[in-house]
């Protein structure tokens, strides 16, 4: 918009992934706001996007969804200024978000050779929401899953202030592998990903060993299989657990955390500031010189 102001516009919405309508509104809003943070910007304005079956969904449910979204937008320091709704057979909710940043602060979903990869949330929520549909989660496990998805990436964005970051993206429908591969591809580098360092919900690994995996995880694996190298241990028992962990790496996330590419000298400050903001602080890989066709090498 000027030498000092860049405009960021984004839009996202999806059907309910949890039973509680207020929590669904919070998660959907956090997910929609996330793209602005991933680009280094600050959300300021939002517009509601809502579909619901007219005369079939109680209005108090619709109200709860909108209240959840509004409260999460307020937490982000932004304002909902309107929106649009239509009659549809399935409820869906999300936001169109406008944010701002200094042009020099805009982040791309890329990485440079020598960068380390930092993640800011646990993964496995796609598997957990699938398990929740058949009542396989305890109340405590369900609450932790929901709180993680509703946690704003605002806090990870704030933790990046004062840190030179080479690239950033948020983890959503393509899963950790899909979005990390995008970063490596854009930077023409190969990511050495250390699977045991990735923070995963223990229940998600347990469910993956039982085959409770959303269809999107299989699509993500198929989409990236030509550019991902998986190193197994050749120990059948150990490989079975590694396979379950790999399923979690392909798991599509709703309102996942950020992936941040940063130089080693910048890492201590970033880790400290992420911890102060209540984020995960795990270093899960390193970007190396391009190795053949592979964007990612997954190591145990």
N, C-alpha and C positions, 0 to 999 in steps of 0.2 A: 504493500500500500504506500510505502515511503521508504527512505533510506534506513529508517529505524524500526519500521513495523511491517511484519509479514503476517498474512492471514492464513489460518489453517481451517479447512472445513472437512468434516467427516460425518458419516452416517452409519448406523448399525442397529439392527433389531432382530429378535428371535422369539420363538414360542417358549412357554414356561419350562424351566428345567428343575424347579423345586415346587413343592406343594403350596407353601405359604405365599400369598399374593404380594404382601408387603416386601418380603425378602426378594421375591422375583423382580419387583420393581427396582430394588436397590442394586441387584446384580446386573440387570440389563443396563441400568444407567452407568454403573461403574465400567462396564464393558464398552459402552459407547464413548465415554470420556477418555478411555485409555489411549486411543489413537493420537489424541492431541498431546498427551504427555510423552508418548513414544517418539514424537517428532520434536520434542524439546519446547513445546508451547504450553500455554496456560488457558484452559477453557474459560470462556466468559459468558456465552449465550447458548441456550439449548432450546430445541423444539421437540415436543412429544410426537412420537409415531405410535399409534395404538390401533389394533384391530381386535374386535371381539364379537361373538355371536349375539346379536341384538335379541333381547327378550329371553335369552337362554343363560346368560351369565349375570348373576346378581350385581346390581350397581355398587353394593358395598365392596365387592371383590375388585371391580374396576377402580373404585376410589382408593382402595388399599395399594393397588399397583402404582397408581399415579402418585400417591403419597410417598411410597418407597423411593420412586424415582426423584421426586422433588427434594426429599431429604438428602439423598446422595449428591444431587447437583448442588444443593446449598453447602454441603460439606466440602465440595470442590471449590467453593467461592464463586460459583457461577449462578446464573439466573435462568429459569425457564420462562420464555416470553410468549409461548403459544404452542401450537401443534395441530395435528389433524388425526381424526379417527374415521374408520370405516367399518361397516358390517362385514364380518368374515366368519367362516365356520370354526376357525381356531384363533384363540387369543394370541397376540404377539405384541411386544412392546420394545421400544428403544428410543434413541434420540438422534436428531441431527444436531451436531455440536459445532460451534464456531469458537476458535481460540486464536491467540496472538502470540508472537514471539519476535525477538530481534532477528533479522535475517541471518546474522552470524551464529545464532544459537540453534538454527534448524538442524535436526539430526536425520540422517538417512539410515535405512536398514542395511548397513554395509559394515565392513570390518577391514582392518589393515593387517598385513603380516606382522607378527610379534604381539598382537593384541591378546589379552586374556578375556574370557567370556564369563560374565557374572549374571546370575539369575536372582530374582527378587521374590519369588513365591514358590511354594511346593507345587508339583504337578500331580495329575491323576484325577482331576475333578470330573472329567468325562466318564471315566470308569465308575467313579463313586456315584454320580447322578444316575447312571444305569443301574447300579446295585440298589440305590435308594428306591427305585421304582418297584422293586420286588422285596422291599423291607429287609434288606441284608445289612443295613447300617444301624448301629446303636444311636441313641439320641445324641450322645456326645460326639460321635463320629460325624453325624449329619450336621451338627452345629458348627464343628470346626471347618467342614467343607464349605458351608454357606458363608461363614465369616471370611474365609480366604477369598472366595469369589467376590464378595462385596467390598473387600479392602481396596481402597483407591490406589492406583498407581501414582497419584499425586505425591505420595510420600517418597517413592523411589525417585521421582523427578526432582523433588526438592533436595534429595541426597546427592544428586549429580551436580548441584550448583558449586562452582569453584573447581570442578574436576574436568579436565580435558577428556571428552568422550569421543571416540572415533565413529561410533555407530550405535543404534538402538532400535529395537522393535518390541512389540508386545506379543505374547504367546496366546493365540486364539485357535481358530478352527483347524489350522494345518499342523497343530501340535508342536512340541519343542523341536523335533527333527526338521519339520517343514520350514519353520521360521528361521532356525539356525542355518539351514541350507541356503535360504534366501540371502542371508548376510554374507555367507562365504562366497556364494555365486557372484554377488554384486562387487565384492572386493577381490575376486579372482584369486582366492586363497582356499586352503583346506583346513577345516576345523578338526582338531583332535579332541574328541568329546569323551570325557571320562565318566562312564555311566554310573559308577558307584558314588560319585560326588554329587550327582543330581538329587536334590531333595524331592522325595516322592512320598506321598501318603502311604504308610505301611499297609493300610487296608486296601489301597488300590493294587498293590503288588499281590496281596492275598487273593483279591477278586480276579486279577489277571491270570493267576495260576489255575483258577476254576473256569476260565474261558468267558468270564463276564466282561466283555469288551465291546464298546460301541462300534457300529459299522464304519464310522468315520476313521477310526484308527487303521483299519485295513486299507481304506482308500488312500490314506496318507502314506502308508508304507509302499503301496503300489506306485504312487506318484513319484516317490523319491528313490526307489530301489536301484535305479541305474547309476546314481551318484553317491550312494552310501555303502561304505565297507564296514561290515560287522566282524570283529575279531572275537571268536569264542575260545574257550579254554580246553576243549576236547574232554572235559570231565562231565559225563552225562548229568549228574546231580547238580553240579554248579551251573551248567549250561541251561538247565530247566529254570533255575531262578533268574539267570541272566535274560532268558527269553521273556519272562514275565516283566522284568524291568524294562526291556526294550519295548514291549507293548505299551508301557506307560509313556515312553518317550515319543511314541507316535500318537498318543491319545489326544483327541481334539479338546481344547480347553475353552471354557467360557469365562471371560474376564480373568485370564491368566496374568502372570507377572511380566516384568520387562526382562529382555536380554540386552546386556550392555557390553559393548566391546571397548576395552580400555587398556592403555599401556601399563606395564608392571609398575613403573614409578608413580603412577596415579592411583594404583590400587589401594594402598593403605588408607588414604583419605576417603575414598569411595566406600570401602568396607566399614570404616568408622561411622560415616554419616548414614549409611543404610541401617546400621545397627541402632543408631540414635532414633531413627524414624520407625523402628519396629518391623523392618523388612528382613527377608532372608538375605544372607550374605555369602552365598556359596559360589566359589570359583569352579566352574564345571568343565573348562576346556581352554585350549589355546589355538589361535589361528596361525598356521604355518604356510610356508611356500607351497604353491599349488602342486598337488601330486596327481598326475594323470587326469582322469575324468572325475575324480572324487571330490565332492564338496565337504563330505564328512567321513571321518574314520572313527568308529565307535570302539573304544577300548573298555575293558572290564575295570 
